[in-house]
Amino acid sequence: MGLFLISPILFPLVGLVINALVGKRLGERAVGAIATLAVAASFVTSLMMFSQLSGADGGQAGGLHATLLPWITAGTFTVNWGVQVDQLSATLMLIITGVGALIHLYSIGYMHGDERISRYFVYLNLFIASMLVLVMSDNFLGLFVGWELVGLCSYLLIGFWFTNIKNAEAGRKAFVANRVGDVGFVLGILLIFVTFGSLNFTDVFAKATAQGAALAGVATTITLLLFIGATGKSAQIPLFVWLPDAMAGPTPVSALIHAATMVTAGIYMMTRAHALFELAPATQSAVAIIGALTAFVAGSSALRQYDIKKVLAYSTVSQLGFMVAAAGLGVYVASVFHLLTHAFFKALLFLAAGSVIHGMEHYAHSQAGHASHDAQHTDPQDMRNMGGLARKMPVTFITFLIGGLALAGVPPLSGFFSKDEIVSAALEKNILVFALLGVTAAFTAFYVGRQLMLVFGGTARTADAEHAAESTPLMTIPLAALAVLALVGGAINLPGGGWLHRWLEPIVTEPVAGLNIAVAGFFALLAVGAAWLGWSMYRDPSKAQTEADTGLGNFLFRAWRFDDVYKALVIKPFYVISTVCAQVLDVSLIDAIVNGVGRLVRSASNSLRGLQTGFVRNYGLMMLLGVVVVVAYFVANAR
C-alpha cells in the first residue's frame, strides 16, 4: 500500500533521474516523452486512488494513509514521513498531474531546439513531484518540505533563460518574496507544535475542534502567521509582486505556476487547515478583505498591460484573490471549485498565449539574418504588434476565446459557475468584499474583450503578425483538451449542492452555498456587456498605443506602484546600507586595519632584513657583541 500511495511522486522522480543522467544523449523528443509519460503515469495512479475513494467502501472516514518511515523523534514528539490521500488531496493530485501532463506534452513542441531542454524537463518533473509532496503529506512539516521545494522549482524555471538578466532577476524576485512569506509560515508551524504538541493533521485538527473557543487567541495568531505564508505562495497583497514577473520564464512554466501548481498551495493550505481558521473569525475577516483587495488591484492593473502574458499574470493574481476571499468567507468548497476551473481556463490561456508567441516568431525565425527584417523585428509578446491572428491561427483563436470567456464568467462556461458562487456568498456575508469582487468581475470581462480584439481582431499590424502560422499538433492538442475542460468543468459543482460539494463533505462540512440566481444573472449580463465593450473600444488599435504613458493609465500599468514603493522603502535603503558596509566599514575600516597590520609587518621585516648580509665576518662580529653583552650583564649582576 505504501509504495502504491507514493507512486504519483515516484514516477516524476524516476523521469527526472533518467533525464538528468542520460537526457543529453537521448535527444530532445525522447527527453520530452520520458518526462511527459512520467507525469501521465502519475495521473493514472492518482486516478486509481480517486476511484478507490469513490468506491462503495470509499475510505470516506479518513482516506488512504501510509506511514513510510520515521523522520524526527525527540522525547514524546514524533514526526513520520507519511502520506494521506483523501478527497481534498486526491482532487488536487488530479489537477496537478492531469494539467501538468498536458503542459509537459505542449512543452515538447514549444521548447523544440532549446539547448538546455533536458534540464528544463528535469526541473518540470521536479516541480510536479514537489507539489505532490505538498498536497499528499499528512503533517505540516511534510507540507512545508513540498512548500519549499516548489519555491525552489519556481526560481529555477522562472529564471531558466538566465542569460537574459531580466529573467534571472525575475527568478530571484520570486524566490525572495516567497522567503519573506515563509518566515511567517514557519513561525505558524512552530506555534502549532507548541500549542498542540503535534504536527500531524489528524491530531492537530482533532485537538483544535475539541478545545474550540478556548483556543481563539492562539488560533488567531497561528492562522495569521500561516496566511502570511499564503500571501507569498498564492500572490496576495503585499507579496503578489513576484507573480507578474514570473512570466519571464518559458510560457509552459507560466501555465504550470499560474494554474496547476505553486499558486494553488496557499488555497490548499487554508482549506486543509480550515478547522484552525474557523476558530479565528478576525483572521477570516482579514483574509476575505485582503483577497478582495488583491482581486481588485490586480484586475484593474490588467486593464493597461500590453504584454499578452502579463495581462494573464495579473489576471491570475486577481482570480487568486477570489479564491482567498472565498476561504476568508468560510466557503471553502467554492474556493476549491474556482481553483479547479481556473486551472483549466488559465492553463489554456497561457498555453494559447504561448502558441500566439510561437506563431509570431515563426516569420522572424524564417527571416533570421535578413537585414531588412532584423531592422523591423517586433516584440512577439506585445499585443500592439499583433492583430488579425484569428485567421492565421484558427485553433489557437478558438481555444483562447473559450478560455477568455470562461475567465470573464460568461455562461455556461466553467468560470461562470465558480466565480458567481463566490460572489453570491460574498453578498450574504460581507458587502465590502461583494462590491470589490463585483467591480473586479467587470474589469475581468473588459480586459478579456480588449485582449481578444488586440490579438485576434482587425488586421495584422506587423510583418510578424501577417506571416504568423498555426502551431504544431503537439501544442494544439493540449489546447483542445483544456478547452473542453474549460467548457464543461462547471458541471462538477452545479448549483444546489453539486458533485464537488458532496465529494468534499468528509473534509469540509459547510452549508450548500450555490448560486443566487439574480446575482448570477446580473453578472452574466455584466460579463457579456463588459467583454463587448472591451472588444468595441479597441477596434481602433491606436487607442492602445499611448494609454499607459501618463496619469491613471500609467498608475495601472505599473500595478499601483507597489514595486516602486518596495524599491523606495526596501531595495534602495538596502543598497545604501550594503554600499556603506562595503565601502566604509569593509574598505575604509576593516581592510584598513588588516592592510595596516600587513604594512607594519612588512616595514619591520624590511628593517630586520638589513641584518642579514651574507658575510661571515658580520655574523662573527654580531656573535662577539652578543657575548660581550652577556658577560657584561653577568658581571654587573655579580657586583
Secondary structure, DSSP 4 states (H G I P E B T S, - for coil): -HHHHHHHHHHHHHHHHHHHHHHHHH-HHHHHHHHHHHHHHHHHHHHHHHHHHHSSSTTTTT-EEEEEEEEEEETTEEEEEEEEE-HHHHHHHHHHHHHHHHHHHHHHHHTTT-TTHHHHHHHHHHHHHHHHHHHHBSBHHHHHHHHHHHHHHHHHHHTSSTTSHHHHHHHHHHHHHHHHHHHHHHHHHHHHHHHHS--BHHHHHHHHHHHGGGGHHHHHHHHHHHHHHHHHHTT-TTSTTHHHHGGGS-HHHHHIIIIISGGGHHHHHHHHTHHHHTT-HHHHHHHHHHHHHHHHHHHHHGGG--BHHHHHHHHHHHHHHHHHHHHHHT-HHHHHHHHHHHHHHHHHHHHHHHHHHHHHHHHHHHTTT-HHHHTT---TTBGGG---HHHH-HHHHHHHHHHHHHHHT-TTSHHHHHHHHHHHHHHHH-HHHHHHHHHHHHHHHHHHHHHHHHHHSS---SHHHHT--PPPHHHHHHHHHHHHHHHHGGGGG-TTT-HHHHHTTTT---------HHHHHHHHHHHHHHHHHHHHHTSSGGGGTSTTSSHHHHHHHTGGGHHHHHIIIIIHHHHHHHHIIIIIIIIIIIHHHHHHHHHHHHHHHHHHHTT----HHHHHHHHHHHHHHHHHHHHHHH-
